[in-house]
C-alpha cells in the first residue's frame, strides 16, 4: 500500500513540477534566487495549479510515509521525473528519443532491485530528541547553503546550467528533509498526540524545509531549462532521504556485504536513469 501511495504521489508531483517550471521560465522578473521571482509567480493561476498538484503529491507521500520507511518511499518518489517527462512530452508533441526509452527502463529496474535487496524496514518506536533533529536539520541546511552559494559563484564564472543544477540539488536535499520530518511528525503523533507534536521541532522543520525547497526549485527553473533543473533534484532527494531515514529515524536496510554492494550499484544506476531522462528533448522547453 505504501508503494502505491508513493507512486500516486509521484504522479501529482511530476505534473506539479512541469506546471511550475513553465510559469517560472516565462516570468518577466529578473534575478534567480530572489523573493521578487516568487512574487511574480504567485499571481499566476497555472503556478497555483502546479502548487496544488504538488500539495496533493506531498500529502500522498506523507500517507505513504505513515505506512513505510523513508528509505523505501523516497526512491519510489523519484518516479516523479518520469511522470514529468511524459506530461511535458504530451504538451510539446515531440517524438520519443532513445533517452526516453532507456532512461525509464534503467530507473525502474534499479528501483525495483534496490527495494528487493535493501528490504527497508521502519522503526515506528524510534523517536529522536531535539539534539538529533537539530543536527540533521543543520546538516541539510548547511549542504543546501553550500550548494546554493556555489551555484551563484560558479554560475557567474561558467554557465547558467551549472547554477541551475546546483540549486536543484539543494532543493532535493531540503525536500528530503521535509519528507523525513513528515515521517517523524507522524510517528510522534501516533505515540502521543497532536498537542504533543506542536511542542516538538517537527512541524517547524517541515514548514521551513518545504519553503526553502520551493524557493530553491523555482530559482533553478528560472536559471535554465527543465532538463537541467529537475534531474539533480530527483537524484539528490532519494539519496538524502535514505541517509536521513537511517541516521535520524532508525530505518533499517540490509547491510551484509553483497547486499550493500548491490544497493550502491542500484543507486548509481538510478542516477544514470535520472540523467538519461533529463537529457530528453522533451524537457528542453
SETOR-764704 format. One record per residue: x, y, z of N, C-alpha, C, O in turn; residue in three letters. Coordinates in pm, whole numbers, padded with zeros to 5 digits, always signed. Example, Ala and Ser with C-alpha at 12.3 -4.5 7.8 and 13.67 -1.06 7.14 Angstrom:
// SETOR-764704
+01319-00569+00780+01230-00450+00780+01320-00330+00780+01424-00332+00846ala
+01285-00225+00708+01367-00106+00714+01290+00003+00787+01341+00114+00804ser
This chain:
// SETOR-764704
+00081-00120+00000+00000+00000+00000+00086+00126+00000+00054+00224-00069unk
+00197+00125+00079+00283+00243+00085+00345+00273-00051+00363+00389-00086unk
+00380+00167-00127+00437+00188-00260+00334+00248-00356+00367+00336-00436unk
+00210+00200-00348+00104+00254-00436+00079+00401-00407+00061+00481-00499unk
+00078+00437-00279+00059+00577-00243+00176+00662-00290+00156+00775-00335unk
+00298+00608-00280+00415+00682-00325+00411+00703-00476+00447+00810-00525unk
+00366+00601-00550+00354+00614-00696+00251+00722-00731+00276+00805-00818unk
+00136+00720-00663+00034+00822-00687+00088+00961-00653+00062+01058-00725unk
+00163+00969-00544+00224+01096-00508+00321+01144-00614+00326+01263-00644unk
+00398+01051-00672+00493+01087-00777+00422+01143-00900+00474+01233-00965unk
+00304+01089-00931+00228+01138-01047+00192+01285-01028+00215+01367-01117unk
+00136+01318-00913+00096+01457-00888+00219+01548-00878+00214+01662-00923unk
+00327+01499-00820+00447+01579-00809+00504+01611-00947+00546+01724-00973unk
+00505+01510-01036+00558+01532-01170+00479+01636-01247+00537+01723-01313unk
+00346+01628-01238+00261+01727-01305+00283+01865-01245+00291+01964-01318unk
+00294+01872-01113+00316+02000-01047+00446+02065-01085+00452+02186-01103unk
+00552+01983-01099+00682+02037-01139+00674+02102-01276+00723+02214-01295unk
+00614+02034-01370+00608+02086-01508+00528+02216-01514+00570+02311-01579unk
+00414+02220-01446+00333+02341-01447+00409+02459-01386+00404+02570-01438unk
+00478+02434-01276+00553+02541-01212+00668+02589-01300+00694+02708-01311unk
+00737+02493-01362+00852+02529-01444+00812+02614-01563+00882+02710-01597unk
+00701+02580-01625+00657+02656-01743+00621+02799-01706+00641+02891-01786unk
+00568+02819-01588+00537+02956-01544+00665+03029-01504+00683+03146-01536unk
+00754+02958-01432+00877+03021-01383+00966+03069-01496+01023+03178-01489unk
+00978+02989-01602+01067+03027-01712+01010+03141-01796+01083+03210-01867unk
+00878+03161-01788+00818+03270-01864+00797+03395-01781+00747+03496-01831unk
+00836+03389-01655+00819+03505-01567+00912+03617-01610+01029+03592-01639unk
+00864+03741-01615+00946+03853-01658+01040+03904-01550+01126+03988-01578unk
+01026+03857-01427+01108+03909-01318+01254+03872-01339+01285+03762-01384unk
+01341+03964-01307+01483+03938-01321+01536+03866-01199+01467+03851-01098unk
+01661+03822-01209+01724+03755-01097+01691+03608-01095+01609+03559-01172unk
+01759+03537-01003+01737+03394-00990+01687+03361-00851+01571+03323-00835unk
+01770+03374-00751+01732+03337-00615+01685+03462-00539+01757+03512-00452unk
+01568+03512-00571+01516+03633-00509+01369+03617-00476+01299+03537-00538unk
+01323+03693-00377+01182+03692-00342+01098+03756-00451+00980+03724-00465unk
+01158+03846-00531+01084+03909-00639+01034+03806-00740+00926+03820-00797unk
+01116+03703-00761+01075+03596-00852+00949+03527-00799+00855+03503-00875unk
+00948+03496-00669+00832+03429-00612+00709+03519-00618+00598+03471-00643unk
+00728+03647-00596+00615+03740-00603+00555+03742-00743+00433+03755-00758unk
+00639+03730-00845+00587+03731-00982+00516+03602-01017+00437+03599-01111unk
+00543+03496-00941+00480+03367-00970+00342+03353-00906+00253+03290-00963unk
+00325+03413-00788+00202+03388-00714+00080+03453-00778-00033+03428-00736unk
+00101+03537-00878-00014+03597-00947-00062+03508-01063-00161+03540-01128unk
+00008+03397-01088-00027+03309-01199-00116+03195-01151-00083+03123-01057unk
-00231+03179-01217-00321+03069-01184-00259+02933-01214-00281+02837-01140unk
-00181+02924-01323-00117+02796-01357-00015+02757-01251-00001+02640-01218unk
+00058+02857-01198+00156+02827-01095+00086+02771-00971+00135+02676-00910unk
-00028+02830-00934-00103+02780-00819-00159+02641-00846-00171+02559-00755unk
-00194+02613-00972-00238+02479-01007-00124+02380-00987-00145+02269-00938unk
-00004+02421-01025+00113+02336-01002+00138+02314-00854+00171+02203-00812unk
+00123+02421-00774+00139+02408-00629+00034+02315-00571+00064+02234-00483unk
-00091+02325-00622-00198+02237-00574-00165+02091-00605-00186+02003-00522unk
-00114+02065-00728-00077+01929-00765+00034+01877-00674+00031+01762-00631unk
+00132+01963-00645+00241+01921-00558+00191+01899-00414+00241+01810-00345unk
+00094+01978-00371+00039+01960-00237-00029+01824-00225-00013+01754-00125unk
-00106+01788-00328-00169+01655-00329-00061+01547-00328-00070+01448-00255unk
+00042+01566-00412+00151+01470-00417+00222+01455-00284+00251+01343-00241unk
+00249+01567-00218+00315+01562-00087+00225+01497+00018+00273+01428+00107unk
+00094+01520+00007+00000+01459+00101-00002+01306+00085-00003+01232+00183unk
-00002+01262-00041+00003+01118-00066+00136+01059-00019+00140+00948+00034unk
+00244+01135-00039+00375+01090+00008+00375+01079+00161+00431+00985+00217unk
+00312+01177+00228+00303+01171+00373+00224+01049+00419+00259+00985+00518unk
+00117+01017+00346+00038+00897+00378+00124+00772+00361+00119+00680+00442unk
+00203+00771+00253+00293+00657+00231+00396+00648+00342+00430+00538+00386unk
+00445+00763+00388+00544+00765+00496+00483+00718+00628+00555+00674+00718unk
+00351+00727+00639+00285+00677+00758+00287+00524+00763+00279+00464+00870unk
+00297+00463+00645+00292+00317+00636+00429+00253+00614+00448+00136+00647unk
+00522+00328+00559+00652+00270+00524+00767+00361+00561+00745+00478+00591unk
+00889+00308+00558+01008+00387+00594+01044+00488+00487+01009+00471+00370unk
+01113+00593+00529+01160+00696+00435+01250+00635+00329+01244+00673+00213unk
+01334+00540+00370+01431+00480+00278+01363+00396+00170+01427+00363+00070unk
+01236+00362+00188+01161+00289+00084+01076+00383+00000+01064+00366-00121unk
+01016+00484+00065+00926+00575-00005+01002+00671-00095+00959+00699-00207unk
+01116+00723-00046+01192+00822-00123+01234+00772-00261+01215+00844-00359unk
+01291+00651-00273+01328+00605-00408+01209+00595-00503+01223+00623-00622unk
+01091+00556-00451+00973+00547-00537+00932+00685-00586+00886+00700-00699unk
+00947+00786-00501+00909+00921-00539+00995+00977-00652+00957+01075-00715unk
+01111+00913-00678+01192+00955-00792+01113+00942-00922+01146+01005-01022unk
+01010+00858-00919+00927+00840-01038+00861+00968-01087+00810+00972-01198unk
+00862+01074-01003+00803+01200-01050+00876+01253-01172+00817+01325-01253unk
+01003+01218-01185+01079+01264-01302+01025+01200-01429+01012+01267-01531unk
+00992+01071-01422+00934+01002-01537+00797+01061-01572+00765+01081-01689unk
+00717+01090-01469+00586+01150-01493+00602+01287-01558+00528+01322-01650unk
+00698+01366-01509+00723+01498-01566+00763+01485-01713+00724+01567-01796unk
+00841+01383-01743+00885+01359-01881+00765+01329-01972+00754+01381-02083unk
+00676+01244-01924+00558+01207-02004+00466+01327-02021+00418+01353-02131unk
+00440+01399-01913+00348+01512-01917+00405+01624-02004+00333+01684-02085unk
+00534+01652-01987+00598+01756-02069+00598+01715-02216+00580+01798-02304unk
+00618+01586-02241+00614+01537-02378+00477+01553-02441+00466+01587-02559unk
+00373+01529-02364+00238+01546-02416+00209+01691-02451+00134+01718-02545unk
+00267+01783-02377+00246+01925-02405+00327+01973-02524+00285+02064-02596unk
+00444+01912-02546+00533+01959-02653+00512+01884-02785+00558+01932-02889unk
+00444+01768-02783+00414+01690-02904+00542+01655-02982+00551+01679-03102unk
+00640+01598-02913+00764+01559-02979+00778+01407-02977+00733+01342-02882unk
+00839+01348-03080+00857+01202-03084+00957+01157-02978+01044+01235-02940unk
+00947+01034-02930+01039+00985-02826+01180+00967-02878+01200+00933-02995unk
+01277+00989-02791+01418+00968-02823+01466+00844-02750+01393+00786-02669unk
+01590+00802-02777+01641+00682-02713+01658+00702-02563+01643+00608-02485unk
+01689+00826-02520+01700+00852-02377+01567+00830-02307+01563+00786-02192unk
+01458+00861-02376+01326+00850-02317+01281+00704-02304+01188+00674-02230unk
+01347+00616-02376+01315+00474-02368+01408+00403-02268+01362+00328-02182unk
+01538+00429-02281+01636+00362-02196+01631+00414-02053+01639+00337-01958unk
+01617+00549-02036+01617+00609-01903+01514+00550-01809+01551+00506-01700unk
+01386+00546-01847+01285+00487-01758+01309+00340-01727+01283+00295-01615unk
+01360+00264-01826+01388+00123-01802+01497+00106-01697+01485+00025-01605unk
+01605+00185-01710+01715+00180-01614+01667+00223-01475+01696+00158-01375unk
+01592+00334-01471+01544+00386-01343+01451+00287-01275+01467+00258-01156unk
+01352+00235-01348+01257+00143-01289+01321+00012-01244+01289-00040-01137unk
+01413-00041-01326+01481-00165-01290+01567-00147-01166+01566-00231-01076unk
+01643-00036-01162+01730-00010-01047+01648+00010-00920+01687-00035-00813unk
+01534+00077-00933+01447+00099-00818+01393-00031-00764+01394-00054-00643unk
+01344-00118-00852+01286-00245-00810+01391-00333-00742+01365-00395-00639unk
+01511-00337-00801+01618-00420-00744+01663-00365-00609+01688-00441-00515unk
+01673-00231-00599+01714-00170-00472+01618-00207-00360+01662-00248-00252unk
+01488-00195-00384+01390-00226-00281+01393-00374-00243+01371-00409-00128unk
+01419-00460-00343+01425-00603-00315+01550-00639-00234+01544-00723-00143unk
+01662-00575-00268+01788-00607-00200+01795-00542-00062+01834-00607+00035unk
+01758-00413-00054+01771-00341+00073+01668-00384+00176+01696-00382+00296unk
+01547-00424+00130+01439-00465+00219+01421-00366+00334+01436-00404+00450unk
+01389-00238+00302+01382-00134+00407+01271-00163+00509+01161-00205+00473unk
+01303-00140+00636+01207-00157+00744+01207-00032+00831+01312+00022+00863unk
+01088+00013+00867+01075+00132+00951+01070+00092+01098+01011-00009+01134unk
+01133+00173+01182+01126+00155+01326+01025+00256+01381+01059+00372+01404unk
+00902+00213+01401+00796+00304+01443+00805+00344+01590+00724+00422+01638unk
+00904+00290+01661+00923+00327+01801+01037+00426+01819+01053+00484+01927unk
+01116+00447+01714+01233+00533+01726+01191+00680+01716+01130+00721+01617unk
+01222+00758+01819+01188+00900+01822+01310+00981+01864+01343+00985+01982unk
+01376+01045+01770+01496+01122+01803+01462+01243+01888+01352+01297+01882unk
+01560+01286+01968+01540+01402+02053+01570+01532+01978+01600+01532+01859unk
+01559+01642+02052+01583+01772+01990+01723+01783+01932+01743+01842+01826unk
+01819+01724+02003+01957+01732+01955+01976+01666+01820+02038+01722+01731unk
+01921+01545+01806+01934+01474+01679+01863+01545+01566+01916+01554+01455unk
+01741+01596+01593+01667+01667+01489+01740+01795+01449+01749+01827+01331unk
+01792+01866+01549+01864+01991+01521+01989+01965+01438+02019+02041+01346unk
+02061+01858+01470+02183+01826+01395+02149+01789+01251+02218+01833+01158unk
+02045+01709+01232+02006+01669+01096+01959+01790+01016+01993+01804+00899unk
+01881+01877+01080+01833+01998+01011+01949+02089+00975+01956+02139+00863unk
+02039+02109+01070+02155+02195+01044+02243+02137+00934+02295+02210+00851unk
+02259+02004+00934+02340+01940+00831+02282+01958+00692+02353+01993+00598unk
+02151+01934+00680+02086+01953+00549+02088+02099+00506+02112+02129+00389unk
+02063+02189+00601+02066+02332+00568+02205+02374+00524+02220+02455+00432unk
+02307+02319+00589+02444+02354+00551+02477+02304+00411+02538+02376+00333unk
+02438+02181+00380+02463+02126+00246+02391+02209+00141+02448+02242+00037unk
+02264+02243+00168+02187+02323+00073+02248+02462+00056+02253+02515-00055unk
+02294+02520+00167+02354+02654+00160+02484+02652+00079+02510+02743+00000unk
+02564+02549+00099+02689+02537+00023+02660+02523-00126+02725+02586-00210unk
+02562+02439-00159+02525+02419-00300+02471+02548-00361+02504+02583-00475unk
+02386+02620-00285+02330+02745-00337+02438+02850-00356+02439+02922-00456unk
+02530+02860-00259+02639+02956-00271+02730+02922-00388+02773+03010-00463unk
+02758+02793-00403+02842+02750-00516+02772+02777-00649+02837+02810-00748unk
+02638+02764-00650+02565+02787-00775+02578+02932-00820+02596+02959-00939unk
+02570+03024-00726+02580+03165-00764+02723+03203-00802+02744+03286-00891unk
+02819+03142-00735+02960+03173-00765+03003+03112-00898+03061+03180-00982unk
+02975+02983-00915+03016+02914-01038+02929+02955-01156+02974+02957-01270unk
+02801+02988-01127+02712+03029-01235+02761+03154-01306+02747+03166-01427unk
+02819+03246-01230+02870+03369-01291+02994+03341-01375+03017+03404-01478unk
+03075+03243-01328+03203+03217-01394+03190+03118-01508+03271+03119-01601unk
+03089+03033-01504+03078+02928-01607+02949+02943-01687+02950+03003-01795unk
+02839+02890-01636+02716+02897-01713+02595+02885-01622+02607+02844-01507unk
+02480+02922-01675+02355+02909-01601+02317+02763-01579+02239+02733-01488unk
+02372+02673-01661+02344+02530-01645+02396+02482-01511+02326+02411-01439unk
+02519+02521-01478+02579+02482-01350+02497+02540-01234+02470+02472-01136unk
+02460+02666-01248+02382+02732-01145+02249+02659-01122+02210+02635-01008unk
+02181+02625-01229+02053+02557-01219+02067+02421-01154+01987+02385-01067unk
+02167+02343-01195+02186+02208-01143+02216+02210-00993+02162+02129-00918unk
+02300+02302-00948+02335+02308-00807+02217+02354-00721+02195+02302-00612unk
+02141+02451-00772+02022+02494-00699+01920+02382-00689+01856+02364-00585unk
+01905+02306-00797+01811+02194-00797+01853+02085-00699+01769+02026-00632unk
+01983+02058-00691+02033+01959-00596+02008+02006-00453+01972+01925-00366unk
+02026+02135-00428+01998+02191-00294+01851+02174-00260+01817+02142-00147unk
+01764+02197-00358+01620+02178-00336+01589+02032-00302+01506+02005-00215unk
+01655+01939-00370+01634+01797-00342+01669+01761-00199+01599+01681-00136unk
+01778+01818-00146+01817+01793-00007+01709+01843+00089+01676+01775+00186unk
+01656+01963+00062+01554+02018+00150+01423+01941+00141+01353+01925+00241unk
+01388+01892+00022+01266+01811+00010+01282+01678+00084+01185+01626+00140unk
+01402+01623+00085+01426+01500+00161+01410+01526+00310+01354+01444+00382unk
+01461+01641+00356+01444+01678+00497+01297+01696+00530+01252+01656+00637unk
+01221+01754+00439+01077+01771+00459+01009+01636+00476+00926+01619+00565unk
+01042+01539+00390+00980+01407+00398+01019+01336+00527+00936+01271+00591unk
+01147+01348+00566+01192+01284+00690+01121+01345+00810+01080+01274+00902unk
+01106+01478+00810+01037+01545+00921+00889+01507+00923+00829+01494+01030unk
+00829+01489+00806+00690+01445+00798+00673+01309+00863+00580+01286+00939unk
+00765+01219+00830+00763+01085+00890+00781+01094+01042+00712+01025+01117unk
+00873+01178+01087+00894+01195+01230+00771+01250+01299+00738+01208+01410unk
+00703+01344+01234+00581+01402+01292+00471+01297+01303+00396+01295+01401unk
+00461+01211+01203+00359+01106+01204+00384+01008+01318+00291+00970+01389unk
+00508+00967+01336+00543+00873+01444+00514+00937+01580+00461+00872+01670unk
+00550+01064+01594+00525+01134+01721+00377+01142+01753+00336+01116+01866unk
+00296+01177+01653+00151+01188+01674+00090+01052+01706-00003+01044+01787unk
+00141+00947+01644+00088+00812+01668+00112+00768+01812+00025+00706+01873unk
+00228+00800+01866+00263+00756+02001+00217+00852+02110+00205+00813+02227unk
+00191+00974+02075+00150+01072+02176+00018+01138+02132-00088+01075+02137unk
+00025+01263+02091-00096+01334+02047-00054+01451+01961+00064+01487+01953unk
-00152+01511+01896-00123+01629+01814-00074+01743+01902+00012+01821+01860unk
-00127+01753+02021-00082+01859+02113+00065+01842+02147+00138+01940+02158unk
+00107+01718+02164+00248+01692+02192+00335+01725+02070+00447+01772+02085unk
+00282+01700+01951+00357+01728+01827+00392+01875+01815+00502+01910+01773unk
+00298+01963+01852+00320+02107+01841+00440+02151+01924+00505+02250+01891unk
+00468+02079+02031+00578+02115+02119+00713+02062+02071+00816+02087+02133unk
+00712+01988+01959+00837+01935+01904+00888+02023+01790+00824+02121+01752unk
+01003+01987+01737+01061+02062+01626+01003+02023+01492+01020+02096+01394unk
+00935+01907+01485+00894+01853+01355+00810+01948+01270+00842+01966+01152unk
+00704+02011+01324+00624+02099+01236+00705+02214+01177+00685+02251+01062unk
+00797+02268+01255+00877+02381+01207+00979+02337+01104+01009+02410+01010unk
+01031+02216+01122+01125+02163+01022+01053+02137+00890+01106+02168+00784unk
+00931+02081+00897+00853+02056+00774+00825+02187+00702+00847+02197+00581unk
+00778+02288+00776+00744+02417+00716+00867+02485+00658+00864+02536+00545unk
+00976+02487+00735+01098+02554+00687+01159+02485+00568+01198+02551+00472unk
+01168+02351+00572+01226+02276+00461+01143+02290+00334+01198+02304+00225unk
+01010+02287+00348+00922+02299+00232+00936+02438+00168+00941+02449+00046unk
+00941+02542+00251+00952+02679+00200+01083+02700+00126+01086+02753+00015unk
+01192+02658+00189+01324+02675+00126+01333+02589+00000+01391+02632-00100unk
+01276+02469+00005+01279+02382-00113+01206+02444-00231+01255+02437-00344unk
+01089+02504-00206+01015+02570-00314+01094+02686-00373+01102+02701-00494unk
+01154+02767-00287+01233+02882-00334+01351+02836-00420+01378+02894-00525unk
+01420+02732-00374+01536+02682-00448+01495+02621-00582+01562+02642-00683unk
+01385+02546-00582+01342+02482-00707+01295+02586-00808+01323+02574-00927unk
+01222+02689-00762+01179+02794-00854+01299+02870-00909+01301+02910-01025unk
+01400+02890-00824+01522+02956-00870+01593+02872-00975+01647+02925-01072unk
+01593+02740-00955+01655+02651-01054+01580+02656-01186+01642+02653-01292unk
+01448+02662-01180+01369+02673-01303+01397+02803-01375+01402+02806-01498unk
+01414+02911-01300+01441+03039-01361+01579+03042-01426+01601+03112-01524unk
+01672+02964-01370+01809+02967-01421+01823+02898-01555+01901+02944-01640unk
+01749+02789-01578+01766+02716-01705+01644+02633-01737+01536+02656-01683unk
+01661+02536-01825+01552+02453-01874+01520+02341-01776+01597+02314-01684unk
+01407+02275-01798+01365+02167-01710+01462+02049-01713+01477+01979-01614unk
+01528+02027-01828+01620+01913-01836+01744+01933-01751+01812+01835-01718unk
+01776+02056-01713+01888+02081-01624+01842+02102-01480+01919+02078-01386unk
+01718+02146-01461+01671+02182-01328+01610+02066-01250+01618+02065-01128unk
+01551+01968-01318+01477+01863-01248+01560+01739-01212+01548+01691-01099unk
+01643+01685-01302+01717+01564-01266+01804+01576-01141+01808+01480-01063unk
+01874+01689-01115+01951+01697-00991+01865+01685-00866+01908+01627-00766unk
+01743+01739-00871+01652+01724-00757+01615+01577-00740+01615+01525-00629unk
+01582+01512-00851+01544+01371-00846+01658+01283-00799+01635+01177-00741unk
+01782+01325-00824+01897+01246-00781+01931+01271-00635+01964+01177-00562unk
+01923+01396-00591+01963+01431-00455+01860+01388-00351+01897+01348-00240unk
+01732+01397-00385+01628+01371-00286+01629+01229-00230+01626+01214-00108unk
+01634+01124-00314+01632+00990-00255+01759+00957-00177+01753+00887-00076unk
+01874+01007-00225+01999+00980-00153+01995+01044-00015+02025+00978+00085unk
+01959+01172-00010+01949+01241+00119+01840+01178+00206+01855+01168+00327unk
+01730+01135+00142+01621+01074+00217+01661+00942+00282+01623+00914+00395unk
+01737+00863+00209+01784+00736+00265+01878+00760+00382+01869+00693+00485unk
+01970+00856+00366+02063+00889+00474+01988+00936+00598+02018+00894+00710unk
+01890+01024+00579+01811+01074+00692+01728+00964+00755+01714+00957+00877unk
+01671+00877+00671+01589+00769+00723+01669+00676+00814+01620+00634+00919unk
+01791+00645+00774+01874+00553+00852+01933+00620+00975+01928+00564+01085unk
+01988+00741+00958+02060+00806+01068+01968+00879+01166+01999+00886+01285unk
+01857+00933+01117+01770+01013+01204+01649+00936+01254+01610+00950+01370unk
+01589+00853+01168+01462+00789+01202+01474+00641+01233+01374+00576+01267unk
+01594+00586+01223+01612+00447+01262+01568+00345+01159+01546+00229+01195unk
+01552+00385+01032+01520+00288+00927+01630+00184+00917+01747+00214+00941unk
+01591+00064+00882+01688-00046+00874+01697-00097+00731+01596-00127+00667unk
+01820-00106+00681+01847-00163+00549+01938-00284+00567+02013-00293+00664unk
+01931-00374+00474+02022-00487+00475+02164-00437+00451+02190-00369+00352unk
+02256-00471+00540+02393-00420+00532+02497-00530+00517+02616-00506+00540unk
+02454-00650+00478+02553-00755+00453+02636-00716+00331+02596-00632+00251unk
+02752-00777+00319+02848-00738+00216+02792-00725+00076+02801-00619+00015unk
+02733-00833+00025+02683-00832-00112+02559-00745-00127+02540-00681-00230unk
+02474-00743-00023+02354-00659-00029+02393-00510-00035+02336-00433-00112unk
+02489-00473+00048+02534-00333+00049+02595-00295-00085+02573-00185-00135unk
+02672-00385-00142+02732-00361-00273+02624-00344-00379+02632-00256-00465unk
+02521-00430-00373+02411-00420-00468+02331-00291-00452+02287-00233-00551unk
+02313-00246-00328+02240-00122-00303+02314-00002-00363+02253+00086-00423unk
+02446+00000-00346+02525+00110-00403+02516+00109-00555+02500+00214-00617unk
+02527-00010-00616+02516-00020-00761+02379+00027-00809+02368+00094-00912unk
+02274-00009-00736+02138+00033-00775+02123+00184-00766+02060+00244-00853unk
+02178+00245-00663+02171+00391-00651+02244+00459-00767+02196+00558-00822unk
+02359+00404-00803+02433+00459-00917+02353+00441-01046+02350+00530-01131unk
+02290+00325-01061+02208+00301-01180+02088+00394-01184+02049+00440-01291unk
+02029+00423-01068+01919+00519-01062+01964+00656-01107+01891+00727-01177unk
+02085+00695-01067+02140+00824-01110+02156+00828-01262+02127+00929-01326unk
+02204+00716-01318+02220+00709-01463+02085+00723-01532+02071+00796-01630unk
+01984+00652-01480+01850+00663-01537+01795+00804-01529+01734+00853-01623unk
+01816+00870-01414+01771+01008-01396+01837+01100-01498+01770+01184-01558unk
+01968+01085-01517+02041+01171-01611+01997+01145-01755+01986+01239-01834unk
+01971+01019-01788+01925+00988-01924+01789+01052-01951+01766+01110-02058unk
+01698+01040-01854+01566+01101-01872+01579+01252-01882+01510+01317-01960unk
+01668+01308-01800+01687+01453-01802+01743+01504-01932+01724+01622-01963unk
+01811+01421-02010+01866+01463-02139+01761+01461-02250+01789+01497-02365unk
+01640+01418-02215+01535+01410-02316+01505+01545-02377+01497+01644-02304unk
+01489+01554-02509+01449+01681-02573+01315+01733-02525+01285+01851-02542unk
+01233+01646-02465+01102+01690-02417+01115+01789-02300+01023+01865-02272unk
+01231+01787-02233+01250+01876-02120+01308+02010-02162+01332+02097-02078unk
+01332+02028-02289+01402+02147-02335+01314+02269-02352+01356+02370-02408unk
+01191+02261-02303+01102+02375-02315+01060+02425-02179+00984+02522-02169unk
